[in-house]
C-alpha cells in the first residue's frame, strides 16, 4: 500500500524563497515612494548661510511639509529638491552654490522624507509629488523678496515630478522659466526600478537563486508602476528649457538613458560630466556645476515679477 507524503524539503524551500522574492519586490517598490526617514544632520547655518524654516500643508491632501529658505541678493528664486531616501540637508552644497550667485533658494523635504509628513497612500503618488512641487514654487513665489523668475533644480527621483510640474499651466503662472535635472529622469520608469531592485537583491542572501531574482525583477517595477499611477510618461507637455546633467559613471540612471529624454523635451540641453557618478557632478566639477546651473537659470529668467506676469 502506497503512502501519500507531503511536499519535500526542496519544494518547501523553493516556495519559501519565491514568497520572499515577491515580498522583497513589493517592499522595494513601496520604499521608493515611502522610504525610511533619514534625520537632518546639518542645516544652512552650518555652512555659513542664514536661513528661515518654512512650513506648510500640501494643497492636495494636507500633508505637513518643511523646507529651508536662504535669502539671496538678486531677484530670482530657485526651488531645490533632493533624491529618493534623502532629505534637504543633502542639497546644501547646491543651495550654497546658488546662494553665492545671488539666488533666493528654497530647499524642501519631499513628503515621506526628512521632517515632512508621512502619507500611506498606495497609489497616485506621481500626482502627489508633482502637486507638492507646485506648492513649493507657490510658496516661493509668494515671498515679496523674490521679484524675478523661478527655477527648479531637481535631483534623481525628483526630476520626474519636476518635468511633470513644468508641463502644468500653473508653472507658467508662477513664473517658472527653467528646470535643471541632475541625474535623471529616464524614459523607461520600469527599467529604472528594475535596475534598482536588481542591485538590492544581489545583496540579499535569501535571494540567491536565479528564480527569486527574476521574481524580484518582475514584481518590483509592476508594483512601483501601480503605486506611481503615472498617467503618461515620458511627459511631452513640458516646453520649458530643461538642462539634463548626467555622469559617465552613473550606473543607476545611465547617461545614454538620461540624454535620450531630449527626444521628449523640445527645449532640452545636456551637460555630460565624464567622471561623475550618480548625483556626483557637483563634486566632480564644482565650478562647472555652479556656472552651468546659475547661467542656465539667468539666461532663461526675467528680471522682474512684472515681466513674468506679462
C-alpha positions in Angstrom: 0.0 0.0 0.0 1.4 3.4 -1.0 1.7 6.2 1.5 1.0 9.7 0.3 3.6 12.2 1.6 3.6 16.0 1.7 5.8 18.3 -0.3 9.5 17.6 0.0 12.0 19.8 1.8 13.4 21.2 -1.5 9.9 22.2 -2.7 9.1 23.9 0.6 12.5 25.8 0.4 11.8 26.9 -3.2 8.3 28.0 -2.3 9.6 30.0 0.7 12.2 31.7 -1.5 9.6 32.6 -4.1 7.3 34.0 -1.5 10.1 36.1 0.0 11.1 37.3 -3.5 7.6 38.6 -4.1 7.6 40.3 -0.7 11.0 41.8 -1.4 9.9 43.1 -4.8 6.8 44.8 -3.3 8.9 46.3 -0.4 11.4 47.7 -2.8 8.6 49.4 -4.8 6.9 50.7 -1.6 10.2 52.0 -0.2 10.9 54.1 -3.3 7.9 56.3 -2.5 7.7 55.7 1.3 11.4 55.3 2.3 12.6 55.1 5.9 13.1 58.6 7.2 16.7 59.9 7.4 17.2 62.6 10.1 18.6 66.0 9.3 22.2 66.1 10.4 23.1 69.7 9.3 21.5 72.9 8.3 22.4 76.0 6.2 23.8 77.8 9.3 26.5 75.2 9.5 27.6 76.3 6.0 27.6 80.0 6.7 24.1 80.7 5.4 21.4 82.5 7.5 18.1 80.8 6.9 14.4 80.5 7.7 12.5 77.3 8.3 9.2 77.3 6.4 6.3 75.0 7.0 3.0 74.5 5.1 0.4 71.8 4.3 0.1 70.3 0.9 -2.8 71.7 -1.2 -3.8 68.2 -2.4 -4.1 66.2 0.9 -2.9 68.4 3.8 0.4 66.7 4.4 2.9 68.7 6.5 5.9 70.0 4.6 9.1 71.6 5.8 11.8 73.5 4.0 14.7 76.0 4.4 14.6 79.4 2.8 18.0 81.0 2.2 17.7 84.7 1.2 19.7 85.9 -1.8 20.7 89.3 -3.1 19.2 89.2 -6.6 15.7 89.0 -8.0 15.5 85.3 -8.9 14.5 82.3 -6.9 15.0 78.5 -7.1 13.4 75.5 -5.5 15.8 72.6 -4.9 14.6 69.1 -4.3 16.6 66.0 -3.2 16.7 62.4 -4.3 14.9 59.3 -3.0 15.6 58.4 0.6 17.4 61.6 1.2 16.4 65.0 2.7 17.0 68.7 2.3 20.3 68.5 4.2 21.7 66.6 1.2 21.2 69.6 -1.1 23.1 72.1 0.9 26.1 72.1 -1.5 23.8 73.0 -4.4 22.0 75.5 -2.2 25.3 77.3 -1.3 26.4 77.5 -5.0 23.1 79.1 -5.9 23.1 81.4 -2.9 26.6 82.6 -3.8 25.2 83.6 -7.2 22.6 85.7 -5.6 19.6 83.4 -5.8 16.9 83.1 -3.2 16.7 79.3 -2.5 14.0 77.1 -1.0 15.1 73.5 -0.4 12.3 71.2 0.6 11.8 67.8 2.2 9.5 65.9 -0.1 6.6 64.0 1.6 7.8 60.9 3.3 11.3 62.4 3.6 13.2 64.3 6.3 11.0 66.4 8.5 8.0 66.5 6.2 4.9 64.4 7.0 4.3 60.8 6.0 1.5 59.5 3.8 0.4 55.9 3.4 -1.2 56.2 0.0 -0.9 53.1 -2.1 -1.5 54.8 -5.4 -1.5 58.2 -7.2 2.0 59.1 -5.9 3.0 60.7 -9.2 0.3 63.3 -9.0 1.1 63.9 -5.3 4.8 64.6 -5.8 4.1 66.9 -8.7 1.4 68.8 -6.8 3.8 69.1 -3.9 6.5 70.7 -6.0 4.0 73.2 -7.4 3.1 74.0 -3.8 6.7 74.8 -3.0 7.0 77.0 -6.1 3.8 78.8 -5.0 5.3 79.4 -1.5 8.5 80.8 -3.0 6.6 83.0 -5.5 4.5 84.5 -2.6 7.6 85.9 -0.9 8.0 89.6 -1.7 11.8 89.3 -1.8 11.6 87.1 -4.9 10.7 89.6 -7.6 12.2 87.7 -10.6 11.5 84.4 -12.2 11.8 80.9 -10.7 14.0 77.9 -11.5 13.8 74.4 -10.2 16.9 72.2 -9.5 15.7 68.6 -9.1 17.9 65.6 -8.3 17.4 62.0 -9.3 13.9 60.9 -8.1 12.6 64.4 -8.0 13.5 65.0 -11.7 10.3 63.2 -12.7 7.9 65.5 -10.8 10.0 68.5 -12.0 9.3 67.7 -15.6 5.7 67.0 -14.9 5.3 70.3 -13.0 6.9 72.1 -15.9 4.1 70.9 -18.1 1.5 72.4 -15.8 -0.2 75.7 -16.7 0.3 76.6 -13.1 4.1 76.6 -13.6 3.9 79.4 -16.2 1.6 81.4 -14.0 4.1 81.1 -11.1 7.0 82.3 -13.3 8.9 79.0 -13.6 11.1 79.6 -16.5 13.8 76.8 -16.4 14.4 73.4 -14.9 17.7 71.7 -14.2 17.6 67.9 -13.8 20.6 66.3 -12.1 20.9 62.5 -12.7 17.5 61.9 -14.3 14.9 61.3 -15.5 14.9 58.5 -18.0 12.1 57.5 -20.4 11.5 54.0 -19.0 10.5 54.1 -15.4 10.0 50.4 -15.1 13.5 49.7 -16.4 14.9 52.1 -13.8 13.1 50.4 -11.0 14.2 47.0 -12.2 17.8 48.1 -12.2 17.4 49.4 -8.7 15.7 46.3 -7.4 18.2 44.0 -9.0 21.1 45.9 -7.3 19.4 45.5 -3.9 18.5 41.8 -4.5 22.2 41.0 -5.2 23.0 41.9 -1.6 20.2 39.7 -0.1 21.3 36.2 0.8 17.8 34.8 0.7 17.5 35.8 -3.0 20.4 33.6 -4.1 18.6 31.8 -6.9 18.0 32.9 -10.4 14.3 32.3 -10.0 14.0 34.5 -6.9 15.8 37.3 -8.7 13.6 37.0 -11.7 10.6 37.3 -9.5 12.0 40.5 -7.9 12.7 42.0 -11.3 9.1 41.2 -12.3 7.3 42.3 -9.1 9.2 45.5 -8.2 8.6 47.5 -11.4 5.0 46.3 -11.7 4.2 47.3 -8.2 6.0 50.6 -8.5 4.0 51.5 -11.6 0.8 50.8 -9.7 1.9 52.9 -6.7 3.0 55.7 -9.0 -0.1 55.6 -11.2 1.5 58.0 -13.7 -1.0 59.0 -16.4 1.6 59.2 -19.3 5.3 59.1 -19.5 7.5 60.4 -20.9 5.9 63.8 -20.3 5.7 65.6 -23.6 3.9 68.8 -22.5 6.9 70.4 -20.8 8.1 73.2 -23.2 10.3 75.0 -20.7 14.1 75.0 -21.1 15.5 71.9 -19.4 19.2 71.2 -18.6 19.9 67.5 -18.1 23.0 66.8 -16.1 24.4 63.3 -16.3 27.6 61.5 -15.2 29.7 59.0 -17.1 29.9 56.7 -14.0 26.2 56.7 -13.2 25.1 53.1 -13.1 21.7 53.7 -11.6 20.4 56.1 -14.3 23.0 55.7 -17.1 23.9 58.8 -19.2 22.6 57.4 -22.5 19.1 56.9 -20.9 19.1 60.4 -19.4 20.2 62.1 -22.6 17.5 60.2 -24.6 15.0 62.4 -22.8 15.8 65.2 -25.3 13.5 63.4 -27.7 10.6 64.2 -25.5 11.6 67.7 -24.3 11.5 70.3 -27.1 13.9 72.7 -25.4 16.4 70.4 -23.7 20.2 70.6 -23.5 22.6 68.3 -21.8 25.8 68.5 -19.7 27.8 65.3 -19.5 30.4 65.0 -16.7 32.6 62.0 -17.6 33.9 61.2 -14.1 30.7 61.8 -12.2 28.7 59.1 -10.5 25.0 59.3 -9.7 24.4 62.8 -8.3 28.2 63.3 -8.3 28.6 66.2 -10.9 28.6 68.8 -8.1 31.6 67.1 -6.5 33.3 66.1 -9.7 33.2 69.6 -11.2 32.0 72.1 -8.6 33.0 75.2 -10.5 31.4 73.9 -13.7 28.3 73.0 -11.9 27.9 76.4 -10.3 28.5 78.2 -13.6 26.2 75.9 -15.7 23.3 75.9 -13.4 23.3 79.6 -12.4 23.9 80.7 -16.0 21.1 78.5 -17.3 18.6 80.0 -14.8 19.7 83.5 -15.5 19.7 83.0 -19.3 16.1 81.9 -19.2 14.8 84.2 -16.5 13.1 87.5 -16.4 14.4 90.3 -14.2 11.1 91.4 -12.6 7.8 89.9 -11.5 6.0 92.3 -13.8 7.8 90.8 -16.8 6.9 87.3 -15.5 3.3 88.2 -15.2 3.0 89.6 -18.7 
